[in-house]
Amino acid sequence: MKQYGILLTILILCRFPLVPLWATHAHPAPLLLQERYLMATIDAPLRSEPTFDLDFSIFNGDFPLLFQANASEFSLYTGSPYYFPVFLSIGSINQVGYMDPYRTKTLLSTASLGYRHNLFAAEDFHLKGFFTTWGWRYRWLSGGISYHIEERVAIGYVGISFANFSTSLMLSPQLWEVSFTLRSGNTWSLLTSLTFDEEGGPSLTIGAGISRRDIPADSLHEAHWDMLIAHRGSLQHAPENTLSAFNWAIGQPQFIGIETDVRQTADGNFVLVHDASLARYEHGFIDVATMTTDELKSLDMGTWFDDEFSGARVMDVRDLAQVANANPDIYWLLEIKDVDWTEEDAFRFLSIIDKEFLHHDKVVFYVVDERMLPIMKSITTRPVGLQLDTVKNMLFYSDHLLPLVDEEMERHLGMADFFTILSSKYDRDEEMEELAESLDIPVMYWNFHDTIFGYIPKTRKRFPLGMPTIEKGSVIKEGYIPPDER
C-alpha cells in the first residue's frame, strides 16, 4: 500500500483543467482549452549557445478548491460551478469568473475578469495588471481570448483535443506557441512545443507527464446507455423532488425510473428533500432534521425555482407511495441522504415502504455513506447501492484514483448491489465499466441535470436495472427481528 500512497499523492496534485506550458509567459485562466495535465518540461532556447531549464506546470484539482503553480506563479481557485457556475481565485492570478462544465457546444464556456501580478518577482513574468478572458467550445475544438487591459495586449488560443492526440496554438503580438501532445491509453503523455518570443527568439520545449481530454458532462447524452433515470424527478423543468417534477419525469418516455432523496424529520418521519439546509429553497439556514413534518409541509418549495410553481409542497414517503402506486411501470430509486440513521430509523423507514408501496419490485435504495450500507442490508433484501463519490473523498479525486483503488472498491462495494458516481468523472467511463464488470454490479452516472445514466455489466443485462434481487427481494427480510423486540 505504500506505493499506492506515493502514487496517490502525485495524482491528487495533477487533476486539472488545462495549465498550458506557456503559463509563465501570459496565460491568466487555466480553463480555456480541452486539456488536463501535469507536465515536467525541459525548455531549450534555439540560439548559438542554448541553455536548458527544467520546469513543472501544475494546475491541481476540481472545485471547490484547486491551485495553479509553476516557477513564477501560484494561485488558489475556489467555487462550485456544478451548482453555481462561478469561481474566484487569489494569488498571482486574482479573478472572478463564470464556467460552464456541461456543454460541448457553447459560445460561452468560460469568462472572467481579474488582476495578474508578479507574486514572486520572477524575471520572466509578463503582462501584469487587469485582464479579461472569454472561452468557447465546440466538441473537440475549443479556444478563447484573454485581453490585458493595461498593456493593451490580446492573446488568442485555439485547441483540438482527441483521446490520444491534441494540439494547441497561442498567438499574440509578442509571442506565439504551437504544441503537440501524444497520449497513451493510460494517460501517460509526451509533449513538444515551439515558442517564438520576439525578444528572446525561438525555443523548444519537450515534456512528459499525465494528460487527458476534459469532456463536458452533456456528452453523456451522446452515448448508448442501458438505462436512463430521472434525477430528483427534474432539476431543470420543475422544482426538484416535488409532485410537479415527478409528473414531468413520468411523462418522458426515455425514463424507466425516477430517483428522489430521503431525509428524516425531527418527528421521525421521512421527507423528500435533497439539501440538509433549506437555504437554497429560500427558507434560511434551517436544517431539515430540526423541523417536523407539518412544519416542512407548510413551506413553499416551488417559488425558489419559478413563480409558476408557487405553492409546491414537501412530500413524504407516504405521498410518494401514492404516485408510485398510480404508476406501476416506474422504478423508484430512493437515496438516503442522512448518514447517521440507527438500525431503528432504517427499520421504521423500510416498514413504511413495506406497508405503503404496492409494487415492492419497483423500489430500490442507495446510501451516500458506507456505514449505512450494512445497516440497510441487515434489514432488507431489496437492492441497496452506494454513492461511490463519498468513499475516500472520491467526489473530487476519482479521475486518477480509479486505476489505483480496485482493492478499496472490492472492500467498500462488496455488499452493494450497484454504485453511483458524479459524471464529471465520466471521461474515465471505460475504467468505470471495467470496475463494474469486475464487481459484477451496475454503475450509474449522475450530474446536476435531469438524467442519471446507467451501465449494466454483461452478465446482468437480463435483470431489470441489472439487479437480480429487484424482482424477488423483500423490503423486510424474512425472520428479521426489530431491535425493540430482541
N, C-alpha and C positions, 0 to 999 in steps of 0.2 A: 504493500500500500504506500510505501514511502515514495516510489517513483510516480504513483498517481498524484500524490500531494505536490510534487515538484511540477509535474505537467499541468496540474490544476491551477497552480499559482500563475504559471506562464500564460495559460489560456484565458484566465479571468482578466488578465491585463491586455487582452487583444481583441475584444469584441466590439468593433466599431463601424459605424457608418463613416466611410472614407476619410482618411487623413492622407492626402497625396504627399508624395515625397518632396514636392516643392512648397510645402507648408512654411518652411523657414524663409522663403522669398516673399510670399504675398498672401497666401490663402487665408481668409478670415473665417470661413464657415465650413466645417467638415461634413456637410450634408448635401452637397450639390450633385454628386455623381453616384452611380450604382455600384460602389465597391465598399468592402470592409476588409481591412487588413492591418497586419503588423509587419514591418519590414526593417531589416538591418541592411544598410547600404554602404557601398564604397563609392565616393564621388571623386572623379579624376578630371580636372581641367585639361583640355586638349591644347596645351601650349608646348613650347620648345622644352621647358623644364617642368613637367607636370608634378603636381602634389596630390596626395591621396588622403581623403578624410573619411573616417568611419562614422556613420551616423545611424540613429534609430528614430523612427517616427511612430508614435503610438497615439491612437485615439481609442480609449478603452470604454467598453460597457454599453449598456442600454440605459435608458432612463429608468428610475428617477435621478441617478447620479452617474456621471461619466466624466472622463477627463481627456484632454489633449495635451501631449507633451513631446518636445524634441529639444534640440540643443539650445534653442533660443526662446521657446515658448512653453507656457504651462497655463491651462485654462480648465476650470471646472464648469460643467453644464448640469442643469437640473430642469426637471419638467415632467409632465405626464401626457405626452402627445397622443397616447392611445385613449385617454379620457378627454383631455382638453388639448387642442393642437397648438400648444405654446411651449417655449423653452426659454431659458436665460442662462448666461454664462458670466463668470468673473475670472480675472487673471490677466494674461496677456491680451486675451480677447474678451471684451465685455459687451454683451449684446442681448437683446430680447428678440425673439423671432417666432415664426409660425412654421410648423412642419406637418406634412400630410404623409403618414406612413402606410397608407392603404392603396391609393390609386396608381395603376400602371400608366394611365393616360391623364395627365393634368398639366395645365399651363402654370400651376402654382403648387409645386411640391415643397418649396421652402421659401421663406422671405424673412429678412432680419434687418435690424438697424443696430449698429454697435460702434465701439471705440477700441482701437488696437494700439497698444503701446509697448515699449521695449522694457519688459519686466526685468530682464537680466542684463541689460546694457550690452547685448551682443553686437559685434561689429557688423555682421552681415544682415542685420534686421532692416527691413524696408517697409515703406507705406504705413507709417504711423498715422493716428488720427481717426476721425469718424469715417465709417463706411456703411454701405447698404448692400444687401445681396438679394438676388431673385433666382430661383431654380425651377426647372420644368422637367417633365418626364414623359416619354412615350415608349412603352415596353422596354426593349433592350437599349434604347437610346435616351440619354439624358444630358443636361447641361445647365448652364446658368451664367450669370454676370455678377461680378462684385464691382462696386464703384467707390473709390476712395476720394471722399469729398474734398479734403483739404489740399490734396496733391493733384486733384482732377485727373485721376488715372482710372480707366476702366479695364477690367480683366475678364476675358471670356473663357468659358470652359465647355467642353463637349466630350462625351464619353460613350463608348459602345461596350457592352458587357454581356458575355455569354458564360456558360458554366465553366469552360476550360480556357477561355481567352478573353482578354479585354484590352482596350486601347483608349487613351485619353489625350486631349490636346488642351493646353493652356496657352493663351495668347494675350499679350499686352504690348503697348508701345515700347517698353523697355526689356521685355522678357518673353520668351516662348519656350514651351516644353512639350515634347511628344513622348509618351511612354507606352510600353507593351508589357503585358503580364500573361504568363502561361501558368495554368493551374493543373495540378493532378486531381484525381478523383477524391483524394483525402485532404484537399485544400492546401497542401504544400505548394509554394509558388516561387517562380523566378521572375524577376522584373529587370527590364533595361529601359533607360530613358536618355534622351538627348536634350540638353538645355542650352539655349543661347541667350546670354546676357550681354547687352551692348557695351557694358562697362568691363566685364571680365572675360568676354569671349565664350566659345562653346565649352561644354563639359559633358562627360559621360557618367551615368550612374548605373551601377549594377547592384541588384539587391536580391535577397532571399528571405522568405518568411511564410506567413499564412495569409491567405486572402480568399474571398468568395464573393459571389453576387449578393446584392442586397435587393430582395424581391418583395414588393408590397403585398400585403395580405389579400388584396382583392384578386390576385392571380389564382387563388384557391378556386374561384368560380369557374376557371377555365379547364380545370382538371376533372377527371371522372372519379366519382365517389360512390361508395356502396350505400350511403345513407345521408340524408340531409335532415337536420333537426332545427326547429325554430328556437332561437336563443331568447329566453325570457318572454316568449311569445313574439315580441318585437322590440327592438331598440330604436328603430328608425321611423316606423309608421304609427306607433301608438305608445303611450306610457307603459314601460316595462311591467310585467307581472300583473297586469290588470285584465279585466274581462275584455276590454277593447283589444288589447294585444293578443290575447288567446283567440278571440274571434277572427282577427286578421289572419293569424297563422293557420287556423283551421280552414280558411278559405283559399289557402295557397296549396295547389296540388303537389308541389315538389316536396313538401314536408311530410315525413312519415311519423314524426314525433315532435313534442314540444318540451323544452327544458324550462324549469322555473326554480326559484330559490326559496328555501325554508329557514325561518328563524323562530326561536322560542320567545314568547312574551313573558312579562312579569307574572301573569296569572297562569302560566303553564300551558298556554295554547300555542299553536304553530301557524304563523302567518307567512305570506308570500312577499317578502321584501328582500331586495338584494343587499343594500348597504346596511352596515351596522348602525350608522348615524342617519338621521333624517335630513341632514343639511342639503344634500343635492336635490331633495324633493321640496326644498324651500320651507322647511319646518324647524330650522335651527339645529344646533348641535346636541340633539337628544338621541340617546341610544334606544333602539327598538326594544332591547331586553329590559329596559326600565319602565315600559309602558304596558298597560293592559290591552286586551283585545278590543274592548269597547273604545278606549282612547285612540287606538290606531285606526279603527274603522270610522272614526269621526273626522279623520283628516281628508283633505282634498289631495288625491295623488295623481291628478291629471293636469292641473293648470301649469305646473312647472314645465311640462312638456309642450303644451299648447292650450290656448284658451278653449279650443274645440272640445277638449276632453275634461273640461271643468266638472268637478263632481265625481270623478272616478274614485273608487274606494279600495282600500286594502282588502285583499281576500285572505281567508284562512284555508286550511286544507279541506275543511268540510265544504266550503264554497267551490273549491277546485274539484271535489268529487262530483258535484252536480254537473260541471262542464264535462268531465271525463265520462261520466255515465251516459250523457247525451251524445257522445262522440266515441263509440266503442272501437273505431278503427285507428285511433290515435294512440301512440305510445307516449308515456309521460316520464321524463327524467327529473327526479326531484333531488336537487342539490342541497345538501345540508350545510349551510354557511357557518353555523356555530361550531366551535372547536372544543367546547367544554361540556358537552352533554354527558350525563351519567347514564348507566345502563337503564335506570328507571325512566329517565327522559326519553331515551330511544324506544323503550318498550311502550310508553304512552303514545308516542308518535306513530309507531307501527300498528298499534291497536286501533287507532283512528282510521288509518289506511285500510286495515283489515275489515273494519266494520262498514265504512262509508263507501269505498270503491267497489263497484260491482264486477269490474274486469281486472282482477289481480294480475293477469298475464300481460297487462299493458303497463305495469308500473315498474320502474327501475330507480335505484337510488345511487347517488355518489356523494363522496365526502371530500372536504378540502384539507383535512388533517389526517395524517396516517394513524394517529391514536384513535380516531373514531372508527377506523375500518374494522378492527377486531370486535368492537362493541356491537356494531351493526351485524356483522357476520355471525355473532353468537346468538342472535335472536331470529334472523330471517334467512331464508334460503332463496329469496329474490336476488337478482344480480345487484351487486354493490361495486361501484367504481371508485377511483381515486384521482384527484386532480394532481397530475404529476408536477406541475409548476411549483407547488408548495413544498415538495420534498427537497431538502437540502438547498433551499433558495433558488430553485431552478427557474423561477419566473424570469430572472434577469440573466442567468448564466448558462442556460442549457444549450445554446448554439454549439459551443465547442465541447461541452461536457459529455454529450451523449456517447461518443466513442469510448469514453473512459469509465463509465459508470454502469456497465452491464451487471456487475456483481451487486451494486447498490439496488439496481432496478429489480433484480431477481428477489432480493430480500424484501424490498418495500412492496412489490406488486405480487408477491406470492399468494396473497389472499384476494386480490382484486379481480373482478370479472371484466373490467375494461379500464382504460385510463384516458384522461383528457389533458390537453396541453395548449398553451397560448399559441395561436397560429402565426405570430411574428417569427416563430422558430421554424416555420414550415419549409424553408429552403433546405432544411435537414430532413425532408419528408421521407427520403429513401432510408435513412438510418432509423427513423421512427417506425417505418413499416417493417424493417428488419427486426427491430426490437419487438414489435407486436407479433410478428411471425414466431420469433424465438420463445416468447412468453405465451403464445397461442391465445391472445386476448385482443379485442378491438382497441383502436385508438381513435379519439375524437379531437379534432382541432377546433378551437373556439377563438373568436376575437370580439371586438366591440361593435360588430354589425349583427345582422339578423340571423345568420346561419352558422350552425355548428356542422362541420363536415366529418363524416365517419369512414374509416378504413377497416375492413374486416379481413383477418387472416384467411388464407385459402382453405384451411381445414374447418373454418367456422362459417363459411358463406351460406351453408344450408340452413343455419339457425337464424331466426329473427334477431336483428341487430348483432348477429354473431355471438349470441349468448345462449348456450344450451339450456340453462335453467330458467330462461324467460317464460317458457310455456308451462313448466311444471313446478317452479319454485313457489313455496308458500310464504305469505307475509310473516306469519309467526311459525317458527319451527315446531314440528310435531314433538310433543313431550317437553317443550320449553317451560321452565318454572320461573315465574316473575320473582324478582328479588324480595318483594314483600311477603311472598308465600313460602320462602325457603326456611 
